[in-house]
């Protein structure tokens, strides 16, 4: 039962936040509102202004959507957690996809009208986007703007934002919240689905919490983060990371003068040096897009290096294969779970052994041990609270947060010398975040070295024993996690303090 007799009312000109843990049923509810899933029972009632009297009472209409087209016609738009854009199309082409118009009798696509519509909406709401830009060349935050423009051009009155900040930088998040306020002030209604309690408190007018498919309460943003977390999870949740001081020992990761090129041939990592010792957590702070992705991929031999050395537990791994890195005792939580972390069409049980499917006790002489695979899957599903009816369901059937739990369970269920955790809690609820953070600290305490790469500065500061600030492919400073956030923020923007002294001179 994904949704169990849910009642939800969204008022005109309101930002209504929907909170719930992974698998609570938030996305299922929104997919029913958007016509992607047909509800078994209940009503969807939408009030819209009367065309003849737009200033009068709203006209209520009961809907039973059969497709997203029906929802769009009724004034609903949705921005999905994973964007629904065609990468090789321009912004204008994506916006009119499915609603194409032609020039007179020529039958040619009317791109000029599409460009004009994008510019008009962009200027009205401050969603600055180039209509002729290719989507694949746009940053994630700008791609999200394209999704919002698509909905607004369809004249939507209710905009559903499903985990809209999960892949955004702090600056992009602030920009999105400003855009949401502008839309609300213009009379639009917004359903805002998020796990991030600070953002919900900052932007919401009202908050509805659902747990295991049922509404468990409605509250205001004046409620504390602890109260909201307890409503979501059904128990008290520690919102701070509890850990003893680190006891660093010998180096387990030594990177010297590492250079890595991105897809365009630019040096994404440029002469970087970094050391991680056993028994410590080193956090990498930085605005996403400054080489963090390429750094993690180079360590895991998923991206070729141009120069420099990578040593793991004293062994040179600069030219090793990925399976050799894994066999050396390295665990890896990738930043993109769908692309790099899972085989979506494999079962949960199969995904849980991807890094050792060919080794005992899961295989012997090339034959898989199905009973042992199922036993381990059952243990991991219970230990890591993966919300699923069966280990034989595909990974694609899970919510985003539960997919992340599968990856974490797989990597933490074997002895590690080094853990590379890139965006380890992206898209997970506060209860799962508490659990993942505690397991990362436990890995440190058991003697592993941990490298945490996260665009969430709060996460870096909470976990790290040392913070390495990355900018433009380099580590420009190493600081204590007690360093004021403003100072770290300036470093993340590329200011080292030397520039200011030089300017003063």
For each residue, the residues with C-beta under 8 A, 3 or more apart:
1: 4 213
2: 25 28 213
3: 6 25 28 29 32 39 213
4: 1 25 212 213 214
5: 41 42 214
6: 3 25 29 42 210 213 214 215
7: 215
8: 16 18 29 208 215
9:
10: 14 16 158 189 191
11: 14 16 189
12: 47 58 157 187 189
13: 184 185 187 188 189
14: 10 11 184 189 190 205 206
15: 180 181 184 189 190 192 203 204 205
16: 8 10 11 189 190 191 192 204 205 206 207 208
17: 191 192 193 194 200 203 204 206 207 208 221
18: 8 26 29 30 191 192 193 207 208 210
19: 194 195 197 200 207 208 209 210 228 231 232
20: 24 25 26 209 210 211 232 429
21: 24 211 232 233 401 429 430 431 432
22: 387 399 400 401 402 405 427 428 429 432
23: 212 387 398 399 401 402
24: 20 21 210 211 212 213 232 429
25: 2 3 4 6 20 28 29 210 212 213
26: 18 20 29 30 162 193 210
27: 30 31 81 162 193 399
28: 2 3 25 31 32 37
29: 3 6 8 18 25 26 32 33 210
30: 18 26 27 33 34 78 160 162 191 193
31: 27 28 34 36 37
32: 3 28 29 35 36 37 38 39 44 65
33: 29 30 44 65 71 76 78 160 191
34: 30 31 65 68 71 76 78 160
35: 32 65 66 67 68 69 70 71
36: 31 32 68
37: 28 31 32
38: 32 64 65 66
39: 3 32 42 44 64
40:
41: 5
42: 5 6 39
43: 62
44: 32 33 39 62 63 64 65
45: 60 61 62 63
46: 60 61 63 74 75 76 158
47: 12 58 59 60 61
48: 58 59 61 74 75 157
49: 53 54 55 56 58 59
50: 53 54 56 57 58 59
51: 54
52:
53: 49 50 56
54: 49 50 51
55: 49
56: 49 50 53
57: 50
58: 12 47 48 49 50
59: 47 48 49 50
60: 45 46 47
61: 45 46 47 48 74
62: 43 44 45
63: 44 45 46 70 71 74
64: 38 39 44
65: 32 33 34 35 38 44 68 70 71 74
66: 35 38 70
67: 35 70 71
68: 34 35 36 65 71 72 78
69: 35 72 73 98
70: 35 63 65 66 67 73 74
71: 33 34 35 63 65 67 68 74 76 77 78
72: 68 69 75 76 77 154 156
73: 69 70
74: 46 48 61 63 65 70 71
75: 46 48 72 155 156 157 158
76: 33 34 46 71 72 156 157 158 159 160
77: 71 72 150 151 152 154 156 158 159 160
78: 30 33 34 68 71 151 159 160 161 162
79: 83 144 147 148 151 159 160 161 162 164
80: 83 84 147 162
81: 27 162 163 164 166 400 427
82: 338 400
83: 79 80 143 144 146 147
84: 80 147
85: 89 94 135 143 146 147
86: 89 93 94 97 135
87: 134 135 136
88: 134 135 136
89: 85 86 93 94 97 134 135
90: 93 94 131 132 133 134 135
91: 94 95 118 129 130 131 132 133 135 138 146 149
92: 95 96 111 114 115 117 118 131 132
93: 86 89 90 96 97 111 114
94: 85 86 89 90 91 97 135 146 150
95: 91 92 114 117 118 131 146 149 150 153
96: 92 93 99 100 101 114 117 153
97: 86 89 93 94 100
98: 69
99: 96 154
100: 96 97 109 110
101: 96 109 110 113
102: 106 107 108 109 110
103: 106 107 108 109 110 112
104:
105:
106: 102 103
107: 102 103
108: 102 103
109: 100 101 102 103 114
110: 100 101 102 103 113 114
111: 92 93 114 115
112: 103 115 116
113: 101 110 116 117
114: 92 93 95 96 109 110 111 117 118 131
115: 92 111 112 118 119 131 132
116: 112 113 119 120
117: 92 95 96 113 114 120 121 153
118: 91 92 95 114 115 121 122 129 131 149 153
119: 115 116 122 123 131
120: 116 117 123 124
121: 117 118 124 125 127 149 152 153
122: 118 119 125 126 127 128 129 145 149
123: 119 120 126
124: 120 121
125: 121 122 148 152 179 182 183 186
126: 122 123 178 179 182
127: 121 122 145 148 149 179
128: 122 145
129: 91 118 122 133 138 142 145 146 149
130: 91 133
131: 90 91 92 95 114 115 118 119
132: 90 91 92 115
133: 90 91 129 130 137 138 142
134: 87 88 89 90 137 138
135: 85 86 87 88 89 90 91 94 138 143 146
136: 87 88
137: 133 134
138: 91 129 133 134 135 142 143 146
139: 142 143 172 289
140: 143 144 167 168 172 288
141: 144 145 168 169 171 172 175 176
142: 129 133 138 139 145 146
143: 83 85 135 138 139 140 146 147
144: 79 83 140 141 147 148 164 168 172 176
145: 122 127 128 129 141 142 148 149 179
146: 83 85 91 94 95 129 135 138 142 143 149 150
147: 79 80 83 84 85 143 144 150 151
148: 79 125 127 144 145 151 152 159 179
149: 91 95 118 121 122 127 129 145 146 152 153
150: 77 94 95 146 147 153 154
151: 77 78 79 147 148 154 156 159
152: 77 121 125 148 149 155 156 159 183
153: 95 96 117 118 121 149 150
154: 72 77 99 150 151
155: 75 152
156: 72 75 76 77 151 152 159 188
157: 12 48 75 76 187 188 189
158: 10 46 75 76 77 188 189 190 191
159: 76 77 78 79 148 151 152 156 183 188 189 190 191
160: 30 33 34 76 77 78 79 190 191 193
161: 78 79 164 180 190 191 192 193
162: 26 27 30 78 79 80 81 193
163: 81 166 193 194 195 400 427
164: 79 81 144 161 168 176 192 193 194
165: 168 172 173 176 194 196 199
166: 81 163 195 400 426 427
167: 140 426
168: 140 141 144 164 165 172 173 176 455
169: 141 172 173 287 288 289 455
170: 173 174 287 455 457
171: 141 174 175 287
172: 139 140 141 144 165 168 169 175 176
173: 165 168 169 170 176 177 199
174: 170 171 177 178
175: 141 171 172 178 179
176: 141 144 164 165 168 172 173 179 180
177: 173 174 180 181 199 202 203
178: 126 174 175 181 182
179: 125 126 127 145 148 175 176 182 183
180: 15 161 176 177 183 184 190 192 203
181: 15 177 178 184 185 203
182: 125 126 178 179 185 186
183: 125 152 159 179 180 186 188 190
184: 13 14 15 180 181 187 188 189 190 205
185: 13 181 182
186: 125 182 183
187: 12 13 157 184
188: 13 156 157 158 159 183 184
189: 10 11 12 13 14 15 16 157 158 159 184
190: 14 15 16 158 159 160 161 180 183 184
191: 10 16 17 18 30 33 158 159 160 161
192: 15 16 17 18 161 164 180 200 203 204
193: 17 18 26 27 30 160 161 162 163 164
194: 17 19 163 164 165 199 200
195: 19 163 166 401 427 428 429 430 433
196: 165 199 200
197: 19 200 201 225 228 229 239 430
198: 201 202 225
199: 165 173 177 194 196 202 203
200: 17 19 192 194 196 197 203 204 207 221 228
201: 197 198 204 221 223 225 228
202: 177 198 199 221
203: 15 17 177 180 181 192 199 200 221
204: 15 16 17 192 200 201 207 221
205: 14 15 16 184 221
206: 14 16 17 218 219 220 221
207: 16 17 18 19 200 204 218 219 220 221 223 228
208: 8 16 17 18 19 215 217 218
209: 19 20 215 216 217 218 219 228 231 232
210: 6 18 19 20 24 25 26 29 213 214 215 216
211: 20 21 24 214 216 231 232 233 234
212: 4 23 24 25
213: 1 2 3 4 6 24 25 210
214: 4 5 6 210 211
215: 6 7 8 208 209 210 218
216: 209 210 211 231 234
217: 208 209 231
218: 206 207 208 209 215
219: 206 207 209 223 227 228 231
220: 206 207 223
221: 17 200 201 202 203 204 205 206 207
222:
223: 201 207 219 220 227 228
224: 227 228
225: 197 198 201 228 229 239
226: 229 230 236 237 239
227: 219 223 224 230 231
228: 19 197 200 201 207 209 219 223 224 225 231 232
229: 197 225 226 232 233 236 237 239 430 431
230: 226 227 233 234 235 236 237
231: 19 209 211 216 217 219 227 228 234
232: 19 20 21 24 209 211 228 229 237 429 430 431
233: 21 211 229 230 237 429 430 431
234: 211 216 230 231
235: 230 431
236: 226 229 230
237: 226 229 230 232 233 430 431 434
238: 241 242 434
239: 197 225 226 229 430 434
240: 462
241: 238 437 438 441 462 463
242: 238 438 441
243: 246 441 444 445 463
244: 445
245: 465
246: 243 279 280 281 444 465
247: 279 280
248: 277 278 279 280 465
249: 277 278 279 447
250: 277 278
251: 254 275 276 277 278 311 314 449
252: 276 277 278 312 313 417 418 448 449
253: 274 275 276 299 310 311 312 418 449 451
254: 251 275 309 310 311
255: 258 272 273 274 275 299 308 309 310 311
256: 273 308 309 311
257: 271 272 273 307 308 309
258: 255 269 271 272 273 295 298 305 307 308 309 310
259: 267 269 270 271 272 305 306 307 308
260: 267 268 269 291 294 295 297 298 303 304 305 306
261: 265 266 267 268 294 304 306
262: 265 266 267 268 294
263:
264:
265: 261 262
266: 261 262
267: 259 260 261 262 270 306 473
268: 260 261 262 291 293 294 473
269: 258 259 260 272 291 294 295 298 473
270: 259 267 291 472 473 474
271: 257 258 259 307 308 473 474
272: 255 257 258 259 269 291 295 308 470 473 474 475
273: 255 256 257 258 475
274: 253 255 282 468 475
275: 251 253 254 255
276: 251 252 253 280 282 418 449 450 451
277: 248 249 250 251 252 280 449
278: 248 249 250 251 252 417 447 448 449
279: 246 247 248 249 444 445 447 448 449
280: 246 247 248 276 277 444 449 450 465 466
281: 246 440 441 444 450 451 452 463 464 465 466
282: 274 276 449 450 451 452 464 465 466 467 468
283: 452 453 454 459 460 461 463 464 466 467 468 481
284: 292 295 451 452 453 454 460 467 468 469 470
285: 454 457 460 461 467 468 469 470 488 491 492
286: 290 291 292 455 469 470 471 492
287: 169 170 171 290 455 471 492 493
288: 140 169 292 293 455
289: 139 169 292
290: 286 287 470 471 472 473
291: 260 268 269 270 272 286 294 295 470 472 473 474
292: 284 286 288 289 295 296 335 422 453 455 470
293: 268 288 296 297 335 422
294: 260 261 262 268 269 291 297 298 303 473
295: 258 260 269 272 284 291 292 298 299 453 470
296: 292 293 299 300 332 334 335 420 422 451 453
297: 260 293 294 300 302 303
298: 258 260 269 294 295 301 302 303 304 305 310
299: 253 255 295 296 310 325 330 420 451
300: 296 297 322 325 330 332 420
301: 298 317 320 321 322 324 325
302: 297 298 322 340
303: 260 294 297 298
304: 260 261 298
305: 258 259 260 298 308 310 318
306: 259 260 261 267
307: 257 258 259 271
308: 255 256 257 258 259 271 272 305 318
309: 254 255 256 257 258 316 318
310: 253 254 255 258 298 299 305 316 317 318
311: 251 253 254 255 256 314 315 316 317
312: 252 253 315 317 325 328 329 330 417 418
313: 252 328 329 417 418
314: 251 311
315: 311 312 328
316: 309 310 311 319
317: 301 310 311 312 320 324 325 328
318: 305 308 309 310
319: 316
320: 301 317 324 325 328
321: 301 324 325
322: 300 301 302 325 326
323: 326 327
324: 301 317 320 321 327 328
325: 299 300 301 312 317 320 321 322 328 330
326: 322 323 330 332 355
327: 323 324
328: 312 313 315 317 320 324 325 417
329: 312 313 415 416 417 418
330: 299 300 312 325 326 416 417 418 419 420
331: 411 412 414 416 418 419 420 443
332: 296 300 326 411 419 420 422
333: 341 407 408 411 419 420 421 422 423 424
334: 296 337 339 340 341 407 422
335: 292 293 296 340 422 423 426 453
336: 339 340 341
337: 334 340 341 342 400 403 404 407 426 427
338: 82 341 342 344 403
339: 334 336
340: 302 334 335 336 337
341: 333 334 336 337 338 403 404 407
342: 337 338 346 351 395 403 406 407
343: 346 350 351 354 395
344: 338 394 395 396
345: 394 395 396
346: 342 343 350 351 354 394 395
347: 350 351 391 392 393 394 395
348: 351 352 377 381 386 388 390 391 392 393 394 395 398 406
349: 352 353 373 374 376 377 391 392
350: 343 346 347 353 354 357 373
351: 342 343 346 347 348 354 395 406 407 410
352: 348 349 373 376 377 380 391 406 409 410 413
353: 349 350 356 357 362 373 376 410
354: 343 346 350 351 357 410
355: 326 410 411 414
356: 353 359 362 414
357: 350 353 354 362 363 368
358: 362 363 366
359: 356 362 363
360: 363 364
361: 364 369 372
362: 353 356 357 358 359 368 369 372 373 376
363: 357 358 359 360 366 367 368 369
364: 360 361 367 369
365:
366: 358 363
367: 363 364
368: 357 362 363 373
369: 361 362 363 364 372 373
370: 373 374
371: 374 375
372: 361 362 369 375 376
373: 349 350 352 353 362 368 369 370 376 377
374: 349 370 371 377 378 391
375: 371 372 378 379
376: 349 352 353 362 372 373 379 380 413
377: 348 349 352 373 374 380 381 391
378: 374 375 381 382 391
379: 375 376 382 383
380: 352 376 377 383 384 386 406 409 410 413
381: 348 377 378 384 385 386 388 391 409
382: 378 379 385
383: 379 380 409
384: 380 381 405 406 408 409 435
385: 381 382 405 431 432 435
386: 348 380 381 398 402 405 406 409
387: 22 23 398 399 402
388: 348 381 391 393 397 398 402
389: 393
390: 348 393
391: 347 348 349 352 374 377 378 381 388
392: 347 348 349
393: 347 348 388 389 390 397 398
394: 344 345 346 347 348 397
395: 342 343 344 345 346 347 348 351 398 403 406
396: 344 345
397: 388 393 394
398: 23 348 386 387 388 393 395 402 403 406
399: 22 23 27 387 402 403
400: 22 81 82 163 166 337 403 404 427
401: 21 22 23 195 404 405 427 428 429 432
402: 22 23 386 387 388 398 399 405 406
403: 337 338 341 342 395 398 399 400 406 407
404: 337 341 400 401 407 408 424 425 426 427 428 432
405: 22 384 385 386 401 402 408 409 428 432
406: 342 348 351 352 380 384 386 395 398 402 403 409 410
407: 333 334 337 341 342 351 403 404 410 411
408: 333 384 404 405 411 412 424 436 439
409: 352 380 381 383 384 386 405 406 412 413
410: 351 352 353 354 355 380 406 407 413
411: 331 332 333 355 407 408 414 416 419
412: 331 408 409 416 439 443
413: 352 376 380 409 410
414: 331 355 356 411
415: 329
416: 329 330 331 411 412 419 443 448
417: 252 278 312 313 328 329 330 448 449
418: 252 253 276 312 313 329 330 331 448 449 450 451
419: 330 331 332 333 411 416 440 443 448 449 450 451
420: 296 299 300 330 331 332 333 451 453
421: 333 424 440 450 451 452 453 454
422: 292 293 296 332 333 334 335 453 454
423: 333 335 426 453 454 455 456
424: 333 404 408 421 436 440 452 454 459
425: 404 428 432 433 436 437 454 456 459
426: 166 167 335 337 404 423
427: 22 81 163 166 195 337 400 401 404
428: 22 195 401 404 405 425 432 433 436
429: 20 21 22 24 195 232 233 401 432 433
430: 21 195 197 229 232 233 237 239 433 434
431: 21 229 232 233 235 237 385 434 435
432: 21 22 385 401 404 405 425 428 429 435 436
433: 195 425 428 429 430 436 437
434: 237 238 239 430 431 437 438
435: 384 385 431 432 438 439
436: 408 424 425 428 432 433 439 440
437: 241 425 433 434 440 441 459 462 463
438: 241 242 434 435 441 442
439: 408 412 435 436 442 443
440: 281 419 421 424 436 437 443 444 450 452 463
441: 241 242 243 281 437 438 444 445 463
442: 438 439 445 446
443: 331 412 416 419 439 440 446 448 450
444: 243 246 279 280 281 440 441 448 449 450 465
445: 243 244 279 441 442
446: 442 443
447: 249 278 279
448: 252 278 279 416 417 418 419 443 444
449: 251 252 253 276 277 278 279 280 282 417 418 419 444
450: 276 280 281 282 418 419 421 440 443 444 463
451: 253 276 281 282 284 296 299 418 419 420 421
452: 281 282 283 284 421 424 440 459 460 463 464
453: 283 284 292 295 296 335 420 421 422 423
454: 283 284 285 421 422 423 424 425 457 459 460
455: 168 169 170 286 287 288 292 423
456: 423 425 459 460
457: 170 285 454 460 461 485 488 489 492
458: 461 462
459: 283 424 425 437 452 454 456 462 463
460: 283 284 285 452 454 456 457 463 464 467 481
461: 283 285 457 458 464 467 481 485 488
462: 240 241 437 458 459 481
463: 241 243 281 283 437 440 441 450 452 459 460
464: 281 282 283 452 460 461 467 481
465: 245 246 248 280 281 282 444 481
466: 280 281 282 283 478 479 480 481
467: 282 283 284 285 460 461 464 478 479 480 481 483 488
468: 274 282 283 284 285 475 477 478
469: 284 285 286 475 476 477 478 479 488 491 492
470: 272 284 285 286 290 291 292 295 473 474 475 476
471: 286 287 290 474 476 491 492 493 494
472: 270 290 291 476 494
473: 267 268 269 270 271 272 290 291 294 470
474: 270 271 272 291 470 471
475: 272 273 274 468 469 470 478
476: 469 470 471 472 491 494 496
477: 468 469 491 496
478: 466 467 468 469 475
479: 466 467 469 483 487 488 491
480: 466 467 483
481: 283 460 461 462 464 465 466 467
482:
483: 467 479 480 487 488
484: 487 488
485: 457 461 488 489
486: 489 490
487: 479 483 484 490 491
488: 285 457 461 467 469 479 483 484 485 491 492
489: 457 485 486 492 493
490: 486 487 493 495 497
491: 285 469 471 476 477 479 487 488 494 495 496
492: 285 286 287 457 469 471 488 489
493: 287 471 489 490
494: 471 472 476 491
495: 490 491 499 500
496: 476 477 491 499
497: 490 500 501
498: 501 502
499: 495 496 502 503
500: 495 497 503 504
501: 497 498 504 505
502: 498 499 505
503: 499 500
504: 500 501
505: 501 502
